Amino acid sequence: MAGLLDGVNQRTQLAGQNRLELLLFSLGDKQRFGINVFKVQEVIQCPPLTQVPHAHPVVKGIANMRGKTITIIDLARAIGRPSIRDIKGAYVIVTEYNRSTQGFLVAGVDRIVNMNWEQILPPPRGSGRNYMTAVTHVGDSLVEIIDVEKVMAEVTPLNETVTAQLVEESQQEQNEVPAHILIADDSSVARNQIKRTLDQIGVTCTVAKDGREALNVLKRWADEGMDVTQHIAMVISDVEMPEMDGYTLTTAIRSDARLKELYVLLHTSLSGVFNNALVQKVGANEFIPKFHPDELAGSVLRRLKALQRAADR
């Protein structure tokens, strides 16, 4: 298994080309699940676990790995499936999400597959799978992609309150510039986190569930004769999204004369220095990792101030 993830750092060239690699795994039955390799630090046989009193029910325990204490989450139980029983035969996928490192206990790990984001589709309507953010097909098998941000928000809830200082600062601003933002994110949890942050600083928003939908919204506005750069202050986009990722969305915006001047902030739980290089490659204006309400609010307020200064000239 150690060799499975060799050369993960070399896989970064897939990003920016609307491509990704999925690590496929199982949770105790024939159903296959997937996780973006970029989120994965390593895959190991489940180490000895130490129980944590009063921990969240889905926390299986903690493990010491290379001098670090890692929380191990029973991913099957976290999404409402039967708990994984065979701990000794199980694996841990060590991941970094939203600035934290944790391990997801899984029954088995299959292989890595190279995919195009256009092959990653939103969940079928009425599927009832609350923890599924996307689906794809690998051969004859349906692969479910879990909304890990939803899992993490339930296990370790994030503070979503913007500090009083930033709220006061937003109230003092008498902007005549557009204080409306387009959000693109496939996770309902992430969309709501961003919206609640914007609400606290008095900024309205339009929400899209993926990059394709966001681009369609922008083009529809432009087709209707709207000056989109005057209508919205910025686009806040996730990177990982079905059908069209955030890098490809940014590239499409830059290639449309009606949209190319839009300010694009990429806001993602993906980690790694490759993000900064890709921000420049695709022409995004800014990148910040998820999720810190003050950092996001601060970026939005700086953008609004810059627009106001430009309007005052």
C-alpha positions in Angstrom: 0.0 0.0 0.0 2.9 2.4 0.7 3.8 2.3 -3.0 0.2 3.2 -4.0 0.7 6.9 -3.3 4.3 7.2 -4.5 4.8 10.3 -6.5 1.6 12.1 -5.3 3.4 15.4 -5.6 4.0 14.7 -9.3 0.3 14.4 -9.8 -0.3 18.1 -9.5 0.0 18.7 -13.2 -3.5 17.1 -13.5 -5.0 20.1 -11.7 -5.7 23.0 -14.0 -6.7 20.5 -16.8 -10.1 19.7 -15.2 -8.6 16.3 -14.2 -8.1 14.5 -10.9 -7.1 11.2 -9.5 -9.4 9.3 -7.1 -8.3 6.9 -4.4 -11.0 4.2 -4.4 -11.9 2.5 -1.1 -14.7 0.4 0.5 -16.5 0.7 3.9 -17.4 -3.0 4.4 -19.5 -4.0 1.4 -19.3 -3.9 -2.4 -20.0 -0.2 -2.7 -17.0 1.9 -3.7 -16.2 5.4 -2.6 -13.6 7.9 -3.8 -11.4 10.6 -2.4 -9.2 13.1 -4.3 -5.5 11.9 -4.0 -4.5 15.6 -3.3 -6.3 15.2 0.0 -4.3 12.1 1.0 -1.0 12.1 2.8 -0.6 8.4 3.2 -2.5 5.1 3.5 -1.5 2.7 6.3 -2.7 -0.4 8.0 -4.8 0.6 11.0 -2.3 1.3 13.9 -3.1 0.6 17.6 -5.8 3.1 18.7 -6.2 4.8 22.1 -9.8 5.4 23.2 -10.8 9.0 23.9 -13.3 9.5 26.8 -16.4 11.6 25.8 -15.2 11.8 22.1 -17.7 12.1 19.3 -19.3 8.6 18.6 -17.7 8.3 15.2 -14.2 8.9 16.6 -12.7 5.4 16.9 -9.7 6.7 18.8 -6.4 8.4 18.4 -3.1 7.1 17.0 0.5 8.3 17.4 2.1 8.7 14.0 5.6 10.0 13.6 5.3 12.0 16.8 1.9 13.4 15.9 -1.4 12.5 17.5 -4.1 11.9 14.8 -7.8 11.5 15.4 -9.1 8.4 13.6 -12.7 8.7 12.3 -14.9 5.7 11.5 -16.0 6.9 8.1 -18.7 4.3 7.7 -20.4 5.2 10.9 -19.9 8.9 10.2 -22.1 8.7 7.1 -24.7 6.5 8.7 -23.5 3.0 7.7 -22.6 0.1 10.0 -19.4 0.6 11.9 -16.3 -1.1 10.7 -15.7 -4.0 13.0 -12.5 -5.6 11.7 -10.1 -2.9 13.0 -7.0 -5.1 12.6 -7.7 -5.7 8.9 -8.8 -2.1 8.2 -6.8 0.8 6.7 -6.5 4.4 7.7 -6.4 7.1 5.0 -4.5 10.0 6.5 -5.9 13.3 5.0 -5.6 17.0 5.4 -8.8 18.9 5.3 -9.5 22.5 6.3 -6.1 22.9 7.9 -6.3 19.8 10.0 -4.9 16.3 9.7 -7.1 13.3 10.5 -7.4 9.6 9.6 -10.4 8.0 8.1 -10.9 4.3 9.0 -11.9 2.3 5.9 -12.5 -1.4 5.4 -10.3 -1.7 2.3 -8.4 0.4 -0.3 -8.7 -0.5 -3.9 -6.6 1.6 -6.4 -6.1 5.1 -7.9 -8.0 6.0 -11.1 -7.4 9.0 -13.3 -10.6 10.9 -14.1 -11.8 14.0 -15.8 -14.0 16.3 -13.7 -16.6 16.1 -16.4 -17.0 12.5 -15.4 -17.7 13.5 -11.8 -21.4 14.2 -11.6 -23.7 15.7 -9.0 -25.7 13.1 -7.0 -29.0 12.0 -8.6 -32.0 14.1 -7.5 -33.9 12.4 -4.7 -31.1 10.0 -3.9 -31.4 10.6 -0.2 -27.7 10.3 0.3 -27.0 13.2 2.6 -23.2 12.6 2.7 -22.7 12.2 -1.0 -21.3 15.3 -2.9 -20.8 13.6 -6.3 -20.8 10.3 -8.1 -18.9 8.7 -11.0 -18.6 5.4 -12.8 -15.5 3.3 -12.9 -16.1 0.4 -15.2 -19.5 -1.0 -14.3 -19.3 0.3 -10.7 -20.9 3.4 -9.3 -18.4 5.3 -7.1 -19.8 7.7 -4.4 -17.7 10.7 -3.4 -18.3 11.7 0.2 -18.9 15.2 1.3 -16.0 15.1 3.8 -16.6 18.7 4.8 -20.0 17.7 6.1 -18.5 14.9 8.0 -15.8 17.1 9.5 -18.3 19.9 10.4 -20.3 17.3 12.4 -17.4 15.8 14.2 -15.4 18.9 14.8 -17.7 22.0 14.2 -15.9 25.1 13.1 -16.3 28.5 14.5 -18.4 30.5 11.9 -18.5 33.8 13.7 -16.8 36.8 12.2 -15.1 38.9 14.9 -16.8 42.1 16.1 -14.0 44.2 14.7 -14.6 43.0 11.1 -18.3 43.3 11.4 -18.0 46.9 12.7 -15.6 47.6 9.9 -18.0 46.3 7.3 -20.8 48.5 8.8 -18.6 51.6 8.6 -18.0 51.1 4.9 -20.4 53.3 2.8 -19.6 51.5 -0.4 -21.3 52.5 -3.6 -19.6 49.6 -5.4 -21.4 46.2 -5.9 -21.4 44.2 -2.7 -22.7 41.0 -4.3 -20.7 37.9 -4.8 -21.1 34.7 -6.8 -20.2 31.5 -4.8 -19.4 28.2 -6.5 -19.1 25.1 -4.2 -20.4 21.6 -4.4 -20.6 21.1 -0.7 -23.8 22.4 0.9 -21.9 22.8 4.2 -19.2 24.9 2.6 -21.8 27.0 0.7 -23.7 27.7 3.9 -20.4 28.6 5.8 -19.5 31.1 3.1 -23.0 32.6 3.0 -23.2 32.9 6.8 -19.8 34.7 6.7 -21.0 37.1 4.0 -24.3 37.7 5.8 -22.4 38.9 8.9 -20.6 41.6 6.9 -23.7 42.6 4.9 -22.8 41.1 1.6 -25.4 39.4 -0.6 -24.6 36.4 -2.8 -25.7 34.2 -5.6 -24.9 30.5 -5.1 -23.9 27.8 -7.7 -23.4 24.1 -7.0 -20.4 23.6 -9.3 -18.1 25.4 -11.7 -20.3 24.6 -14.7 -23.4 26.2 -13.1 -21.4 29.2 -12.0 -20.1 29.8 -15.5 -23.6 29.4 -16.9 -24.8 32.0 -14.5 -22.1 34.5 -15.5 -22.7 33.9 -19.2 -26.4 34.3 -18.8 -26.0 37.6 -17.0 -23.6 38.8 -19.8 -26.0 37.6 -22.5 -28.8 39.6 -20.9 -26.7 42.7 -21.4 -25.5 43.0 -17.8 -22.0 44.4 -17.1 -21.0 41.5 -14.9 -17.9 43.2 -13.5 -20.2 46.0 -12.2 -22.9 43.6 -10.9 -20.6 41.4 -8.7 -17.6 42.3 -6.6 -15.9 38.9 -7.0 -16.3 35.1 -7.5 -15.5 32.8 -4.6 -14.9 29.3 -6.0 -14.1 25.9 -4.6 -11.5 24.0 -6.5 -12.9 20.4 -6.3 -16.3 20.4 -8.0 -18.2 18.0 -10.3 -18.2 18.7 -14.1 -15.9 21.7 -13.9 -13.3 22.4 -11.2 -12.4 25.8 -9.9 -9.2 26.1 -12.0 -11.1 25.4 -15.2 -13.8 27.8 -14.2 -11.1 30.5 -13.7 -9.6 29.7 -17.1 -13.0 30.0 -18.7 -13.7 33.3 -17.0 -10.3 34.7 -18.2 -11.0 33.6 -21.8 -14.4 35.4 -22.0 -13.9 39.1 -22.9 -17.1 40.0 -20.9 -15.9 38.2 -17.7 -12.1 38.4 -17.8 -11.8 41.3 -15.4 -13.7 39.5 -12.6 -11.8 39.0 -9.4 -11.6 35.3 -8.6 -10.8 34.0 -5.1 -10.2 30.2 -4.9 -11.3 28.9 -1.5 -10.6 25.3 -1.0 -9.8 22.6 1.5 -7.1 21.3 -0.8 -3.6 21.8 0.8 -0.2 22.1 -0.6 2.1 24.6 -2.1 1.0 23.6 -5.6 -2.1 25.8 -5.1 -0.2 29.0 -5.2 1.5 28.0 -8.5 -1.8 27.0 -10.0 -3.5 30.2 -8.9 -1.0 32.1 -11.0 -1.2 29.5 -13.9 -4.9 29.8 -14.4 -5.1 33.6 -13.5 -7.0 33.6 -10.2 -6.4 36.7 -8.1 -6.2 35.0 -4.7 -6.2 31.7 -2.9 -7.1 31.0 0.8 -7.6 27.6 2.4 -10.9 26.7 4.0 -12.3 27.6 6.5 -11.7 30.6 8.6 -14.5 33.2 8.8 -12.2 36.2 9.6 -9.8 35.3 6.8 -12.6 35.0 4.3 -14.4 38.2 5.5 -11.1 40.1 5.5 -10.5 39.1 1.8 -14.0 40.2 0.8 -13.7 43.5 2.7 -10.3 44.2 1.1 -11.8 43.6 -2.3 -14.7 46.0 -1.6 -12.3 48.7 -0.4 -10.2 48.3 -3.5 -13.3 48.7 -5.7 -14.3 51.8 -3.7 -10.9 53.4 -4.1 -11.0 52.8 -7.9 -14.5 54.3 -8.1 -13.4 57.4 -6.1 -10.6 58.2 -8.5 
